[in-house]
Amino acid sequence: MKIPGLKAASLLLITLLSTTIVVQAQNYEAVKELARRRVPWLSSSLIFKTIPSQDGKDVFELSSNNNKIEISASGANAAAEGLGWYLKYYCKRSMSHSGDNLSSVPKLPIVPQKVRIVSPYPYRYALNYCTISYSMSFYRWTDWERELDWMALNGVNLVLAPVGMEAVWQNTLRKIGYTDQETKEFIAGPAFGAWWLMGNLEGWGGPVSQELIDQQAELQRNIVKRMKTLGIEPVMHGFYGMVPTTLKTKMDIKVIDQGKWAGGFTRPDFLMTSDPSFNKVAGIYYEEMKKLYGNDLHYFGGDPFHEGGSSKGVDLPSSSRTIQKAMQDHYPGSTWVLQGWQSNPATQLLEGLDKKKTLVIELFGENTNNWEQRHGYDGTPFVWSNVSNFGEKNGIYGKLQRFADEVYRARQSPYGTFLSGIGIIPEGIYNNPVAFDLMLELGWHKDQVDVKQWINGYQKYRYGKSNPVLEKAWQLLLETAYSSPEIYQEGPSESIFCARPGTAIKTVSSWGTRKRNYDVAKFKEAVKLFASVFSEFKGSETYQADRIDFVRQVLANNGDVVYQDMIDAIKAKNKEQFTASSSVFLQMIRQQDSLLNNNRYFTLNRWLQQAVDFGSTPADQKNALKNAKIQVTYWGPDTNPKTDLHEYAHKEWGGLLGSLYLSRWQKFREEQLARMTNPDVQTPDYFEMEKVWADSKEMYVPKSLSERDLDALIRRILFSRE
């Protein structure tokens, strides 16, 4: 006898039972392995359990039971965040990009009452295309493994990961008639891959070798595999119409010339989506992606017409529809992740999209409110993020309270239903760890956060403990460099020491600022307080890193004053005054170099050694080293002395200050002294100096000071000019 609906009911029951079995079967082995890697002293005391999500939202619970710490979570990512939460707020321990505080605790802290935390958002996002090149150009697996551990502990579950795209493009172009040599002329070098993928340039920094292409493909396989076990989804690089400028010579196709990008680079072409070849090339690209990295991919990035690319003659709604359809044809149900930057994505481009399969990353939240002005990107799910750092430039900076206020405001706004997450999207991540910690933690707060209160917990887990002096110092930091003025600013205020010398320097890089939008005297007072507790925190790696960084900022601020003294002397043609002020200025650069060489996070050598270690052959090592040096100096191209990109990624680092920067300012001093008696003196060729420096093999191994000498140097910096 057949009972109506029985078959359907049975299937539903089987499905539910299967789902339950899958959930119960989660043993969070990847999170256990993370604990064994980073906090082995804690790993044996952890018990992981599975609980249901709350209305589809990630959740974790913390409790103590028989001297064990129970972490119950709705998935691996929530479990890792739970582990990070316990480490931060009970053990007073944490990881960062500028030092770790992960030593064992004398006694395992208990959780007195069960803690339950639910994320209000489906997405906690991380990384900018530029981060991949400014911070991670030369990452190997050990670096990525650490990066993913840090992300997991901070609850990140969606990460831009366009590593290994060289192999996808090589295999794609092979199938449409390219030789490997022709392909390598298209692919950018290891320090410039981000701008190649964004359609800004081709070939610069190359050629790459087959060994490097294979190495990066293997690296990406490891990255994707580890992400999956930690509950993190990779955002791969999709096909959005970018093709080599040489393709039109090989195929009868319709393309749009994308013109020039910053500095004078020729952009790759845009293949018209109405051309039959579009689906052919896209199909090959995605099939090669599957062969290399599998079918279990659900998010794809890629922005047509990025930063001024030409869309003249393009039917934007139709084009975006075709681009998205190609993704869906090969990866059904996937999401197109677009950058909310400048005028991107265009309103007309959004019109052609299935909004349910689209996600916009609002990049510049610390300065703009595009999510509001564009009405929730016309009803498209979006992630509120901030850049905060451009070019991995040094500088204490971060509009911390604005982060908290704007996320809360967006959530409470009429567009709150489209707010699907929070994220960090810095161009460089080796700076200002407090900004990243706060931003990612906002992904687990439903209420508005008062940063003045939050910072008390931060400093305890950052350094392992706190005291009243340190607390006062951090409150002053929040009132100065970490305040939230309603002023447009692209990243931290720049250091004059890093500038190409001149008599009217308004910015070090083309789009930066030298202006300090805070009280520098009050900031200096904060740093004095911070440095005064050195003896109590001398064993803390994180305190040591922050002490160096804060003092560096004080000296950089002082440099502005002395630079102006030099310029005043030049205008007055006062040789004696200029001689004195320029001598002080050069001595400041030497002091800064000496200071920063005492901490590996602020040394040029760390970056250069990473580049050399990245290469698997002598040729790759040589090219990676040159890539590393070019990026932090003139950037490119090497035929344009006036390139807008020079100094864009400058670094106030030990080794760079004492070599190129010091040499440039010494040449400036000689020129200005000579010019006071001979106005026809030729201006030094700083561009040539930069190219010669980038071509050298020098590694600039740092020389550290003794603890006594370092302390004396810091005191001289903090108590000078008083």
N, C-alpha and C positions, 0 to 999 in steps of 0.2 A: 504494500500500500504506500503510495507517495503522499507525503505531507507537503503542501504548498510552502515554498520558502525554506524547506529543510536544507536543501543543497547549499543555498546561499548562506544560510545561518552556519552550517558546518564549515564552509570555507572561511567565513568571518572568524569563527572560533579558532580554526587552525592558524589563521593569520595572527590573531591576538596571542595565541600560545607561542607561536614562533617568535613574535616580537618580544614576549616576556622572556623566553629562553635566551635570546640575543642579549637583552638588557642584563639578565642575571649572570650571563656568561662573561660580562666585562670584568676583567680582573685588574684593569689599569696598569698592566705590566710596564707600559712606556713611562708612566708617571713614577712608578717604583724605580725604574732605571734612572730617571732624571734625579730622583732623590739620592740614589746610590752614587751618582756622578758628582753632585754638588754638595750634599749634606750627608755623607755616609754615617755620621754619628747619630743621625735621626732616623735613617731609613728602616732600621729594624724595629722601630717603635711605632710605625705607621700601619694603620688598618684602613683599607679602602672598601667602601660599600657603594652600591648603586641605589639611587632614589629617582623617582620620576621627575621630569621637568615640571615647572609650574606654568601652566598655560602656554606650553611650548618654549618657555624661557629657561636658560641655563640657571642652575642652582647648585649651591654646595652648603654643607653643614659641617661644623667642627664641634667635637666633643671629646672628653677624656673618659677612659674606661680602663681600670686596672693598669695604670701607668702606661697606657697606650693612647695614641692620638688617633681618633677615628675621623676620617674624611669621607663623608657621604656625598656623592655628586651625581648629577644627571648625565655626565659624560666625561671623557678624559680631559677635555679642556677645562671644564669646571673643577675637576679634581685637582688639576695642576694649579689653578688659581687659588683653590682652597689651601693647597700646600704653601703657596706663596704668601697667602694671608696669615697663616699660622706662623710662618717664619718671621714676617714683618711685625705683627702686632702681639706676638707672645714670646718669640725667641729673640726679637730685636735683631734680626739678621736679614740680609738682602744681597742681590747681585746688581751690578751696574756696568756700564761701558767704561767707567773710569774708577775701577776698584771694586772689590768684593768685601763684604763683611759676612763671611759664612763659617767662621770658626765655631767649634762646639760650645755648647752652653754648659755651665757647671751642673745644672739640674734641669731636667725636662719640665718646661712650664705646663701647668694643667690649664684646661679650658673650664672655668668654674661653672658656666652655664652654656648649654648648647647654643651655638651661633648659626643662624641661617641667613644666607645672602643670596639674593636673586638678581640677576642682571636684567635691567629694563630693556636691553637691546639685543637683537639677534647677532649684531656684528660688533667686534672689537678689532679694528683694522690697524695695520702697520705698513709703513714704508712708501717711499716716493721712488720713482724711477731713478732720480738723482742720487738717492741714498745708496743704490746698488753700485754706483760708480764712485761717489765721493767718499763713502765709508767702506764699501765692501768689494772694491775692484779686485782685490787680490786675496779674497777669502778662499781658504781651502776647507775641507770637511770639518776639521776641528773647530774652525772659526764659526762655521754655520751651525754646528752642533751646539755650541755655546749660545749663539744667537737665538736659536729655537728654544733652548732651555729657558733663557731669559724671557722670551715672548710668552711661553706657556705659563711660567710662574706669574706673569702679569695678565693672564686671561685673554691674550690675543688669539683670535680664531680665524682671521682672514689676513693673509700676507701676500703682498706683491712679490712674485718670485720668477722674474724673467731670465733666470740663469739658463745657460745651455741652448739659447735660441740660435747660436751660430750653426749648430748641427742641423736644426730644422730648416734654416735657410739654405744651407749647403745642399741638403738632400732635395729640397724643393727646386732650387735653381739647376741642379744636375738634370732633373727630369724635363726641364724646358730648354736644355741645350747649352748650359753654361759649363765651362771648364772650371776645375777647382781654382785655378789661378784667377779667373775672372770673378769667381765668388769671393775670394779673399780680398780682392780690390774693393768689394762692396762692404764687407764686414769691418767694423771699427775695432781699434785696439782695446785692451782690457780696461783702461781707465776712461774710455769714452763710449762704452756700449750703451749707456742710458740714452744718449742723444741720437744714436743710430736708431734704436728701437722707437724713439719718439718721432722719428722722421725729420730730424734736424740736420743730419749730416750723413755721409757715408765714407768709409775707408780710413778716416783720420785715426792715427795711432797704430795703424797696421803696418805691414800685413801680419795677420795671425797665422799660426802654423797649424798643421793637421793635429799635432800632439795637443795643442791648446784646445782646439775644437772638441776633440775626443775627451779631454780632461774635464771640460765644462759640462759636457753631456752626462758623464758619469757622476759628476758632482750634483747635477740637477736630479738625477734619479735618486740619489741618497737623500736630497732635500725633500723631495715629494714624498718619499717613503716615510721619513721621520715625521713630517707634518701630519700625515694621515693617522699615524699612531697616537699623536698628541691632540687630535681633534682640531687641527688647523687646516683650513682650505687654502691651497695656493692659487694666487691669481696669475695665470699664465699670460703669455703675450699672444693676442689674437691677430688675425689677418684683417686689416682695416683699409687695405688698398695701397699701402706703401710698397713700391717696387724700385729696383735699381734704375738709375737714369739711363743705363745701357740697354734696358729691356726693349725699348722702342726700336732699337737697331736690330733686334733679333726676332721680334714678332710684330705683326701688323696690328697695333693696338692704339687705343685712344687714351692718352694720359694728359694730366694737367701739370705743367711745370710749376713746382712749388717755390721757385725763386731761391733767394738767399736767406740764410739764418744768421744770427749774431756772429760778428767777426768776419763774415764773408764766406761762410761755408755753403756749398751747393747742397740743397735738400734732395732727397730721393723724390721720384715722381709719385703722383697719385693716379692709380689705375681707375679709370671711369667704371663705375659699377654697372653701367648700361652696356659696356663692352662684354661680349661673350667670353672673353679671356678671363674676366674677373672670377667667375665661378670655377673656371678651370684651375687658375693659380690658387685660389682659396682652397679648393678641394685637395689639391696636392699638398698644400701647406698643412692642413689639418690631419690628413692621413699620415704624413710624416711625423706630426706631433704625436699621434696615437702610437706609431711604431716605437718612438723613442720614450714616451712618458706615460702611455697607457690611455685607457678610456675613462678612467675615474677622475675626470677633471670637470669642474663645474663653473669656473670663473675665468674670464678673459679680459685683459686690458688692451689698450690701444686707442689713440685719439687721432682721427684724421684732422688735418689742418691745424695742428698744434702750434701755438705761439706764432701766429701770423701766416700760416700756410694758406695758399690761395684756394678758394672754393668757387672761383668765378666760373659760371656756366654749369655748376653742379646743382642738380635737383636734390637738395639736402634730405628731405623726408624720404624720397625714393632710395637714395644712396644708403642712408642709415638702415633702412628696412632691409636692403639687400645684404649689407654687412652683417646684420644681426641674423638674418636667415641662414647665411653660410655657417655661422657658429651653431645655430640650432640644428641644421641638417647633419652636422658631424658630431655635435655634442648636445643632444636633445636636452632641453630644460636648463641649459647653461645661462649664466648671467653676464651681461656686458658691463664691465666696470669702467666708468668714464671719469676723467679728472675735471672737477669744477674749478677751473683756473682761468683768470681773465674772462674772455667771452665764451670759453669752452664750458660745457658743450652748447653749441648754438641752439636757440629755441627751435628753429626749423629742423635741426637734426633730431632733437627729442621727439618732434611730432611724428616721425616715422617709426618710432620704436614701440615695442611691447613693453610698457613700463614695469610690468610684473617681472620682467627678465632683464631689468636695467638697474644699476646702482651708480649713483654719482658720489664721488668723494669730494666734499667741500674742502678745498685745500687751505685757504688763507683765513681761517676763522679768527685769528688773533687781530686782524685788521678790517675784515669785511664781513658783510652779512648777506652774501649772495643767495643763500637759502631763503631769506625773507624777501629780498628785492625781486627774486625770480619765482616767488610764490611756490616754494618747495620744489624748485626746478620743474614747474608746471605739473606737479603731482607725481614726481618720480621719487622713489626711495633714495635717501641720501644719508651719508655719514658725515658728521661734523668733525672736522680735523683742523689742525694748525700746522704750519710749516715751521715757524720760529727760527729755523736756521737755514741759511743759504750758503752753499758752497763749502760746508763744514768749516766755516770761519769761526775762530775763537771769539768769545765775548760772553760775559754773564748777561743773560737775557731770558725773558719768558713772562708773558702777561698772565700770570697764574690765576689771579682771581677772575679775569675775563674768561679764561677757559671754563671755569666752574659756572660762572653766571650765564654765559651764552649757551652752553649745553642745556642748562635748566630752562632758560628763556625759550629756546627752540622747542623743547619738549612740551612746554606749556602753551605754545603758540597755536594758531589755527593750522599750522603746517606740521604740528607734532606727530600726526599720524604717519607722516612720511619720514620722520627721523628714525632711521633704522640702526644707528650705531654711532660710536665715537671712534676716533683714530688719531694716530700720530703719523705725520707725513713730512718729516724733516728732510732737507737735502743732505744733511749730515747728522749722525747720531752720537758721535763721540764728544758730547758737550752737554752741559746743563742737565744732569740726570734727574733733578727734581721735576723738571718740566714733563719728562716722559712718564715718570712714576705717577704724578698727579693725573695727567690726561688719561692714562690707561685705567687708573683706579676709578675714574668717573664713570667708566663703563659698568660699574657695579654699585652705583649710588642712584637711588631714585629721588632723594631730596637734595636741595641745594647745599653745596659744600662751602663752608667758611674756611678759606685757606689759612687764616691766622691760627685757627684751631688745628687744622689738619697737619700743619708744618711741625707741630710738637711731636706727633707720632713719627713723622718722616725722619727728623733728626735723630730720634732714638734708634730707629732701625737702620739708618744710614751709617751711624757711627757705633752702634751697640749700646749707647747710653747717651745721656745729656746732662747738662747742669744749667743753673740760672744764667751764667754768662753766655753760654752757647745759645740759649733760648732768646736772650736779648739780641744777640748778633743776628739771628735768623729773622727776628721781627723787623730789624732795621734793613735787612736785605729785601724783605717783602715791601718795604716802603721806598726802596730805591731801584736797584737793577731789576728786581723781580716784581715791580709794580705794574699797573695796567693803565697807563695814560692813554687818553683818546687821541693818539697821534699815530699816523701811518708810518710804519717803519719796517723795512725788509730785513729782518734778522738783526743780530746784535750790532751795537755801535762799533765801528772799525778802529783798529789801531794804526796810528800815523806811522809807526815804525815799519809797517809792511807796505807802505805806498811807494809807487814809483816817485822819486823825488820831484819836487816842483815848488813854485812859490805861491800857488793858489790852489791847494788841494782841498776840494770840497768833499770828495769821496775817494776811498781807496779803490773800490770796485765801481763799475759803471752804475749800478742800481743800489748801492749801499748808502750808509750815512756815517758821518763822523760825530754827529751831534749826540750828546748824552742827555737823554730825556729823563734825567733824575738828578738828585742832589749828590754830586760827587764827594763833597765833604762828609755827608752823612754816610755814604757808602764806605768811605775810608774808615770812618769810626766803627762801622760794622765789622770790617775786616780786622781792625786792631783788636776788637773784642774776640773775634773768632780765633785769631792767632795767639791770643794771650793764654789760652788754655792748652797750649801745645803739650806741656809735660804730662797732662792727664790723658791725652789722646795720641801720644807719640807712636803707639803700637798699632794704630788704625790706618789701614791702607786708604780707606775712603776719606778720612780726615786729612791725611797727607795730600791726597790729590786735590781736594777742595781748597786747602790752605794755599797750595801753589797757584791754583787757578784764580782765587780771589786776589791774592797779592799781585799776580800778573796783571789783573784788571786795574788795580790801583796804579801800577807803574805806567800802563798804557794811558790811563787818564792823565797822569802827570806829564806824559809825553806831549799831549796837546798844548799844554801851557808853554813848554820849552820851544816847541815848533813855532808857536806864535811869536815868542821872543826872537827867534831867528828871522822870521819874516819882517818883524818890525825893524830889526837891525839892517836888513837888506834894503828896505824902503828908505831908511834914514842914511844909508851908505856909511854906517858906523862899523868900521872894520873891527875895532876892539870889542864892541858888544857882540858882533856876529861870531868872532873867534871864540869868545867865552861861551856863548849860548850853544853854538854848534858842538863844542867840546863836551858840554854837559849832555847834549842830545845823543852823541855817539856813545858816551859812557852809559847812558840809559839803555841803549840797545845791547851793549855788552852785558849789562846787569840782567836784562831780561833773558838773554841767551843763557847766561850762567844759571839763573833761577830755574828755567824750564828744563834744562838738561838734568835736573835732579829727579824728574818723574817721567817714566817712559811714556805716559799718555800724552805728553806735550813735547815729544821729540820727533824730529824729522826722521831719525834713524829707524824708529818703529815702523813707519810707513814705507821707507825704502827697503828695509829688510823683509817686510811682508811681500813686497813686489818681487824681490829676488827669489824668495822661497816659493813664490807662486809658479815661476817658470820651471818646466821640467827638462828643458834643454838650455844650453848656453845662449842660443839665439833668443829664446823666449825670455830668459832672465834679463838679457841686455835690453830687449824691447820693453819689457815690463818696467824696468828701472827708469828708462827714458820716459815712458808714459807717466809714471809717478811724478817725475820732476816737472814735466811739461804742465801737467794738470794744476799743480800748486803755484805755477809762475805765470807764463804768458798764455797758457791754455791752448791757443791756436787761432787761426792757422799760423804757420811759421813764415808766411810771406807778407804778413800785414802787421807792421809795427804799431799801428793804431787800433788793433783789434779791441772791440768792446769787452772782450772776455778776459783780457789780461788782469791778473790779480783777483778775478772773480772767486777763485778758490784759494786765496792767500791763507797762509797759516802763521800764527804767532807761535812758532815752535823753536825749541832749542836746536841749533844746527842750521836752520834756515836764517834766523836772525843774525847769527854770527858769521855767516858767509855772504850770501847774495844781498840781503837787506843792508848789512853793515857796509859792504863794498859800494853799493849804490849811493848811500848817504855820504860816504867818504868822497866819492866822485863829485857829488853835489857841493860839498863843502869846498873842495878844491876849485870847482868852477866858479862859485860865488865869490870866493876870495880873489880869484884872478880877475873876475868881471868888475870888481870895484876900481881897478886901474885900467882895465882893457875891456870895453863893452862888446868887442867883437869875438870874445872867447866862445868857442863852439860848445854846445850842449852835449853832455855825454850820451852815447848811444846805449841807453838802458836795455833796449830790446835785444841788441847784440849780446850784451852782458848776460841776459837771461838765457839766451839760446846756448851760449858757451857753457853756462852753469848746468843747464839741462843735459848737455851732451857728456858731462863728466861722469866718471865712475865713482866719485867720492861718496862714501856712505855716512859720513858725519857721525861717527861713533861718539856718544856723549861722555863727558867727564863730570862725574858727580863731585860735589863738595862734601866735606865732612859735615856731620850734623852741627857742629859748632860754627863752622863757616857759613853754612846755609842759614842758620838762625841769625847770625850777624848780618847777612845780606838782607834778609827779610826785615830786620829792624831798621836797617838803613833806608830801605824803600818806604816803609810805613811811617817813619818819623822824619823823612826829608822835607825840606821846604817849609819848616815850621819854626 
